[in-house]
Amino acid sequence: MAEYYSTLSGWIIPFSRAMDACDIDADKAFSSCGIDANAVKDPEARIGTQRFVELLDYCNDLREVDDFSIQVGQYFHPGMFHALGYAMMTSNTLKDALARIVTYKRVVSNACTLDLDETQEHLVLKMMVSTFETTGRKVLSREATETFLAIVVQFTRELLGVNFHPKRVIIGYEQPQHGTQYLSQFFECDVEFGDGDSYLYFEKVHAEEYLCVANPMINGIHEKMLTDFLSRIDRHDLTYVIKNKIYEILPLGAPSQQEIADKLGMSLRNLQRKLQEQDTCYKTILEDTRKSLTLDYIKQAHLSLSEIGYLVGFSSVGNFNRAFKRWTNLTPGEYRRNYISDGNIRN
């Protein structure tokens, strides 16, 4: 099977705005690179990643400085990431928002993988670009990687303020021959280059600061939309398909593995085998789904603790309390009181 890497059509939004700002004929540019600009009208449409790589080259060729990657980065809009953009914008902290883009990155593109790590002082977003199996060449160019990193930083400025800047930026490509002042000016820190992966370093004190735009209720709605979206664009990944089924059934009680197998038209043995191939099991998926939903619900003041227990499929308050203590080392009441005391609760 031929290797195919795709990117969400929403990227047309910042590209179009950047071209308008740079006096580049957008219609001509999209046409020259084989991109249908009308694809943005379908928020779930996918476009070949290489088309956007070519578009960056096309636009850079029309500028005196090869800085079009940063021009695109400055025009971040939540809609470019489908529901993921809005889930990120309503997260409790920058750390939560970055964790969501790591989890749901495939909504945006399958051309790279992301990871989130912590040091004593920093939260580190790691970007690992995929390579073509036949040639070993990276799917994304240096300019495309710069664009993604710039988008993430621009997003953080939307959340934390225009004066925000990362502490360190590493771009996993050879340093270009032309000047890179445009990068240091945008990121407002030194930019390093190297053969490997790319990194953004954020100060933990900023990454864990509670955001005034946080909205757990809206965030939870978008998370469910994302799980449903992934189950449609990546149907071979049973984890997301199963999560979507669990979301539907949980308010009626936790579904059994056999019930999920029946819903998917699979035998129980086949379901177990396929999950084993993905290094997971049904119990883990159910537990993770319940925990994620619970931690969203408990931040919503209008829901009582007993209601939350039933919403995530527990038949008794006692069973819910024991599960919550296992997840957080706190009782639901203690967790909510801590949350309220920090001034975070939302009605």
Sequence and secondary structure as in RCSB ss.txt:
>XXXX:A:sequence
MAEYYSTLSGWIIPFSRAMDACDIDADKAFSSCGIDANAVKDPEARIGTQRFVELLDYCNDLREVDDFSIQVGQY
FHPGMFHALGYAMMTSNTLKDALARIVTYKRVVSNACTLDLDETQEHLVLKMMVSTFETTGRKVLSREATETFLA
IVVQFTRELLGVNFHPKRVIIGYEQPQHGTQYLSQFFECDVEFGDGDSYLYFEKVHAEEYLCVANPMINGIHEKM
LTDFLSRIDRHDLTYVIKNKIYEILPLGAPSQQEIADKLGMSLRNLQRKLQEQDTCYKTILEDTRKSLTLDYIKQ
AHLSLSEIGYLVGFSSVGNFNRAFKRWTNLTPGEYRRNYISDGNIRN
>XXXX:A:secstr
     EEEGGGHHHHHHHHHHTT  HHHHHHHTT  GGGGGSTT EEEHHHHHHHHHHHHHTSSSS HHHHHHTT
  GGGGTHHHHHHHT SSHHHHHHHHHHTHHHHBSSEEEEEEE SSEEEEEEEE B TTT  BSS HHHHHHHHH
HHHHHHHHHH TT   SEEEESS   SS  HHHHHHHTS EEE SS EEEEEEHHHHTS  TT  HHHHHHHHHH
HHHHHHHH TT HHHHHHHHHHHHGGG    HHHHHHHTT  HHHHHHHHHHTT  HHHHHHHHHHHHHHHHTTB
TTS HHHHHHHTT SSHHHHHHHHHHHHSS HHHHHHHHHHTT  B 
